């Protein structure tokens, strides 16, 4: 082979090598739709996660968070990430309980009502949930809780009978079923539409956290918050697996490290914020109080029925999760 040909071959190889590394050096942009307002702790945590990733990758991976259901409505986020319309997303996982009962484990009434219990339940259910989402091309990055759930109303609730006829906002299987069992009129309303639904009288009661009540300015139309601490739901942030696999190894590691930090930070934020939100509701004139003994007893009875329903639907997966959760 002549020197000229050798030189040409070497230049060709160098050019090919340069082309092969070029995509890795180029900036990758991800969209991350979320359902809650920009100042909600979930959205704040996601923005911090995106910044951590950008800093760790020196801008190689840029994640744009779209809060307030501005890119996709809450029930559509998971499908958008599955189909690659968005690369990552955050959802209240119990929104998808109809698809698979396991996604509703954290809203089984009175199963886990404190943050330590909720964390234990997440760790017990995590392998099963990860496996089910992996089958749909999704990879879990992190999970963050809400505050314990209470009941917002305009009227006093002394007994369960007082809930009859309420226009009750439902957002998942559990809340819809509670509405049905107490004789309320259930209307499915997602968080982003809740302020308008309250203002127009479409609903006059709902079950959610202090955070949702604060975000929706519940005090403008409602007067009471009953701190029943029914459950602690969680938001899951996940990524399209193909989009994650397309990243180079250092960028993948940066994403996973930032995700672990976001999970720890998110739990801490909500533990600190839970009491703050209730103080804000009080400051705005709402009556924040525990449920009466009669109301609590009736809700517990409903909880037992819903737990039995969930166990039946969740089958072997549900049994395995509960066994892991109840392990000392």
C-alpha positions as CSV (number, residue, x, y, z in Angstrom):
1,X,0.0,0.0,0.0
2,X,1.4,3.5,-0.9
3,X,2.1,6.1,1.6
4,X,-0.6,8.3,0.0
5,X,-3.2,5.5,0.3
6,X,-2.2,4.8,3.9
7,X,-2.5,8.5,4.7
8,X,-6.0,8.7,3.0
9,X,-7.1,5.6,5.0
10,X,-5.9,7.1,8.3
11,X,-7.7,10.4,7.5
12,X,-10.8,8.4,6.6
13,X,-10.7,6.6,9.9
14,X,-10.2,9.8,11.8
15,X,-13.1,11.4,10.1
16,X,-15.4,8.4,10.8
17,X,-14.2,8.5,14.5
18,X,-15.0,12.2,14.7
19,X,-18.5,11.6,13.3
20,X,-19.1,8.7,15.7
21,X,-18.4,10.9,18.7
22,X,-20.2,14.0,17.5
23,X,-23.7,13.0,18.6
24,X,-22.5,12.3,22.1
25,X,-21.0,15.8,22.3
26,X,-24.2,17.4,20.9
27,X,-26.8,18.7,23.4
28,X,-29.7,16.5,24.1
29,X,-33.0,18.2,25.0
30,X,-35.8,16.5,27.0
31,X,-39.3,17.7,27.9
32,X,-40.7,16.7,31.3
33,X,-44.5,17.4,31.6
34,X,-45.9,17.7,35.1
35,X,-49.4,18.4,36.5
36,X,-49.0,20.9,39.3
37,X,-48.3,24.6,39.6
38,X,-44.8,25.9,39.3
39,X,-44.6,26.8,43.0
40,X,-45.9,23.3,44.2
41,X,-43.1,21.4,45.9
42,X,-43.3,18.6,43.3
43,X,-42.7,21.1,40.5
44,X,-39.9,22.9,42.5
45,X,-38.2,19.6,43.1
46,X,-38.4,18.7,39.4
47,X,-36.9,22.1,38.4
48,X,-34.0,21.4,40.9
49,X,-33.6,17.9,39.4
50,X,-33.3,19.4,35.9
51,X,-30.7,21.9,37.1
52,X,-28.7,19.2,38.8
53,X,-28.6,17.2,35.6
54,X,-27.6,20.2,33.5
55,X,-24.8,21.1,36.0
56,X,-23.5,17.5,36.2
57,X,-23.5,17.1,32.4
58,X,-22.2,20.6,31.7
59,X,-25.3,21.3,29.7
60,X,-25.1,18.2,27.5
61,X,-28.6,17.1,28.7
62,X,-31.1,19.9,29.1
63,X,-34.5,19.0,30.7
64,X,-37.3,21.5,30.4
65,X,-40.0,21.0,33.1
66,X,-43.6,22.0,31.9
67,X,-45.6,22.4,35.1
68,X,-49.4,23.0,35.5
69,X,-50.4,20.4,32.9
70,X,-49.3,23.0,30.3
71,X,-47.8,20.4,27.9
72,X,-50.1,17.4,28.6
73,X,-53.0,16.9,31.0
74,X,-52.3,14.8,34.0
75,X,-54.0,11.5,32.8
76,X,-52.2,11.9,29.4
77,X,-48.6,12.3,30.7
78,X,-47.8,8.6,31.1
79,X,-48.9,7.8,27.6
80,X,-47.0,10.8,26.2
81,X,-43.8,9.4,27.7
82,X,-44.5,5.8,26.6
83,X,-45.0,7.0,23.0
84,X,-42.0,9.3,23.0
85,X,-44.0,12.5,22.7
86,X,-42.1,13.5,25.8
87,X,-38.9,12.0,27.1
88,X,-39.8,12.1,30.9
89,X,-42.8,12.9,33.0
90,X,-44.2,13.1,36.5
91,X,-47.6,11.6,37.4
92,X,-49.7,10.8,40.5
93,X,-49.4,7.1,40.0
94,X,-52.8,6.2,41.4
95,X,-54.4,8.0,38.4
96,X,-53.6,4.7,36.6
97,X,-55.1,2.3,39.1
98,X,-57.8,1.4,36.6
99,X,-55.0,0.1,34.3
100,X,-53.4,-1.9,37.1
101,X,-54.5,-2.1,40.8
102,X,-50.9,-2.1,41.9
103,X,-50.6,1.5,40.8
104,X,-53.1,2.3,43.5
105,X,-51.4,0.7,46.5
106,X,-50.5,4.0,48.1
107,X,-54.1,5.1,48.2
108,X,-55.5,2.1,50.0
109,X,-57.2,3.9,52.9
110,X,-55.4,3.9,56.2
111,X,-52.8,1.4,55.1
112,X,-49.9,3.9,55.3
113,X,-50.8,7.2,57.0
114,X,-47.4,8.6,58.1
115,X,-44.3,9.5,56.1
116,X,-42.2,6.6,57.5
117,X,-45.1,4.1,56.7
118,X,-45.5,5.6,53.2
119,X,-41.7,5.2,52.6
120,X,-41.9,1.6,53.7
121,X,-44.8,1.0,51.4
122,X,-43.0,2.5,48.5
123,X,-40.0,0.3,49.1
124,X,-42.2,-2.7,49.3
125,X,-44.1,-1.9,46.1
126,X,-41.2,-0.4,44.1
127,X,-39.9,-3.7,42.5
128,X,-43.4,-4.6,41.2
129,X,-44.2,-1.1,40.0
130,X,-40.8,-0.8,38.3
131,X,-41.4,-4.2,36.5
132,X,-44.8,-3.2,35.3
133,X,-43.6,0.2,34.0
134,X,-40.5,-1.4,32.4
135,X,-42.9,-3.7,30.4
136,X,-44.4,-0.4,29.0
137,X,-41.0,1.0,28.0
138,X,-40.7,3.3,31.1
139,X,-38.0,3.5,33.8
140,X,-38.7,4.9,37.2
141,X,-36.4,7.7,38.3
142,X,-37.8,8.7,41.7
143,X,-41.0,8.8,43.8
144,X,-42.1,11.7,46.1
145,X,-45.1,11.8,48.4
146,X,-47.8,14.3,49.0
147,X,-49.0,15.2,52.5
148,X,-51.7,13.1,54.2
149,X,-55.1,13.4,52.7
150,X,-58.0,15.2,54.3
151,X,-61.6,16.2,53.4
152,X,-62.5,19.8,52.2
153,X,-66.1,20.9,52.5
154,X,-68.4,23.9,52.8
155,X,-70.6,22.3,55.4
156,X,-69.8,20.7,58.8
157,X,-69.2,17.0,58.8
158,X,-70.2,15.3,62.1
159,X,-71.1,11.9,60.7
160,X,-70.7,10.1,57.4
161,X,-74.4,10.9,56.6
162,X,-73.4,14.6,56.3
163,X,-71.5,13.7,53.1
164,X,-74.6,12.5,51.3
165,X,-75.4,14.7,48.3
166,X,-72.1,16.5,48.2
167,X,-70.7,17.4,44.8
168,X,-67.5,15.3,45.3
169,X,-64.3,15.7,43.3
170,X,-62.8,12.4,42.4
171,X,-59.3,12.0,40.9
172,X,-58.7,8.2,41.1
173,X,-60.5,4.9,41.8
174,X,-60.4,5.3,45.6
175,X,-61.9,8.8,45.7
176,X,-64.6,7.9,43.2
177,X,-65.5,4.8,45.3
178,X,-65.6,6.8,48.5
179,X,-68.0,9.3,46.9
180,X,-70.2,6.4,45.8
181,X,-70.2,4.7,49.2
182,X,-71.2,7.9,51.1
183,X,-73.9,8.9,48.6
184,X,-72.1,11.9,47.1
185,X,-72.2,12.9,43.4
186,X,-68.7,12.1,42.1
187,X,-67.2,14.3,39.4
188,X,-63.7,13.5,38.0
189,X,-61.6,16.7,38.1
190,X,-57.8,16.8,37.8
191,X,-55.7,19.2,39.9
192,X,-55.2,21.8,37.2
193,X,-59.0,22.2,36.7
194,X,-59.9,22.1,40.4
195,X,-59.9,25.9,41.0
196,X,-62.3,26.5,38.2
197,X,-64.5,23.6,39.3
198,X,-64.7,25.0,42.8
199,X,-65.4,28.6,41.6
200,X,-68.2,27.5,39.3
201,X,-69.8,25.1,41.9
202,X,-69.1,22.0,39.8
203,X,-67.8,20.5,43.0
204,X,-68.2,21.6,46.7
205,X,-66.0,19.0,48.4
206,X,-63.0,16.9,47.8
207,X,-60.3,14.7,49.5
208,X,-56.7,15.8,49.0
209,X,-53.6,17.1,50.8
210,X,-53.1,20.5,52.3
211,X,-50.9,21.3,49.3
212,X,-53.8,20.8,46.8
213,X,-56.1,22.9,48.9
214,X,-53.5,25.7,49.0
215,X,-52.8,25.4,45.2
216,X,-56.5,25.6,44.4
217,X,-57.3,28.4,47.0
218,X,-59.9,26.2,48.5
219,X,-60.7,28.9,51.1
220,X,-62.3,31.1,48.5
221,X,-65.3,28.7,48.3
222,X,-64.9,26.1,51.1
223,X,-64.7,26.5,54.9
224,X,-63.6,23.2,56.5
225,X,-60.6,20.9,56.3
226,X,-61.0,17.6,58.2
227,X,-57.5,16.1,58.8
228,X,-58.5,12.4,58.4
229,X,-55.0,11.4,57.2
230,X,-56.5,8.7,54.9
231,X,-53.4,8.0,52.8
232,X,-50.2,9.5,51.5
233,X,-50.2,9.3,47.6
234,X,-47.1,9.5,45.6
235,X,-46.0,11.1,42.3
236,X,-43.6,9.1,40.2
237,X,-41.1,10.6,37.8
238,X,-40.1,8.3,35.0
239,X,-38.3,8.3,31.7
240,X,-38.8,6.8,28.3
241,X,-36.3,3.8,28.5
242,X,-35.3,4.2,24.8
243,X,-34.5,7.9,25.5
244,X,-32.5,7.0,28.6
245,X,-30.6,4.2,26.7
246,X,-29.6,6.7,24.0
247,X,-27.6,8.7,26.5
248,X,-23.9,8.0,27.0
249,X,-22.9,6.3,30.2
250,X,-21.6,9.4,32.1
251,X,-24.9,11.2,31.3
252,X,-27.0,8.2,32.4
253,X,-25.1,8.1,35.7
254,X,-25.6,11.9,36.2
255,X,-29.4,11.4,35.7
256,X,-29.6,8.6,38.2
257,X,-27.5,10.4,40.8
258,X,-29.7,13.6,40.4
259,X,-32.8,11.3,40.6
260,X,-31.6,9.8,43.9
261,X,-31.0,13.3,45.3
262,X,-34.4,14.5,44.1
263,X,-36.2,11.6,45.9
264,X,-34.4,12.3,49.2
265,X,-35.0,16.1,48.8
266,X,-38.7,15.6,47.8
267,X,-39.6,13.5,50.8
268,X,-37.9,16.0,53.1
269,X,-39.7,18.9,51.4
270,X,-43.1,17.4,51.9
271,X,-42.5,16.3,55.5
272,X,-41.5,20.0,56.3
273,X,-44.3,21.4,54.1
274,X,-47.2,19.3,55.4
275,X,-47.7,21.3,58.6
276,X,-47.0,24.6,56.8
277,X,-49.8,24.0,54.4
278,X,-52.3,23.4,57.2
279,X,-51.2,26.6,58.9
280,X,-51.8,28.5,55.6
281,X,-55.3,27.1,55.3
282,X,-56.0,28.3,58.9
283,X,-54.5,31.7,58.2
284,X,-56.8,32.0,55.2
285,X,-59.8,31.4,57.5
286,X,-60.4,27.7,57.0
287,X,-61.4,25.5,60.0
288,X,-58.7,22.8,60.2
289,X,-59.8,20.1,62.6
290,X,-59.6,16.3,63.2
291,X,-62.7,14.3,62.3
292,X,-65.3,13.5,64.9
293,X,-65.1,10.0,66.4
294,X,-68.2,9.0,64.5
295,X,-66.9,10.3,61.2
296,X,-63.5,8.6,61.8
297,X,-65.1,5.3,62.6
298,X,-67.3,5.4,59.5
299,X,-64.4,6.3,57.3
300,X,-62.3,3.5,58.8
301,X,-65.2,1.1,57.9
302,X,-65.2,2.4,54.3
303,X,-61.4,2.0,54.3
304,X,-61.7,-1.7,55.3
305,X,-64.1,-2.3,52.4
306,X,-61.8,-0.5,49.9
307,X,-58.8,-2.4,51.2
308,X,-60.6,-5.7,50.7
309,X,-61.7,-4.6,47.1
310,X,-58.1,-3.6,46.3
311,X,-56.6,-6.9,47.6
312,X,-59.1,-8.9,45.5
313,X,-58.2,-6.9,42.3
314,X,-54.5,-6.8,42.9
315,X,-54.3,-10.6,43.5
316,X,-50.9,-12.2,43.9
317,X,-49.0,-8.9,43.3
318,X,-51.0,-7.2,46.0
319,X,-50.5,-10.0,48.5
320,X,-46.7,-10.0,47.8
321,X,-46.5,-6.2,48.3
322,X,-48.6,-6.3,51.6
323,X,-46.5,-9.2,52.9
324,X,-43.3,-7.2,52.2
325,X,-44.8,-4.1,53.8
326,X,-46.0,-5.9,56.9
327,X,-42.6,-7.6,57.4
328,X,-41.0,-6.3,60.7
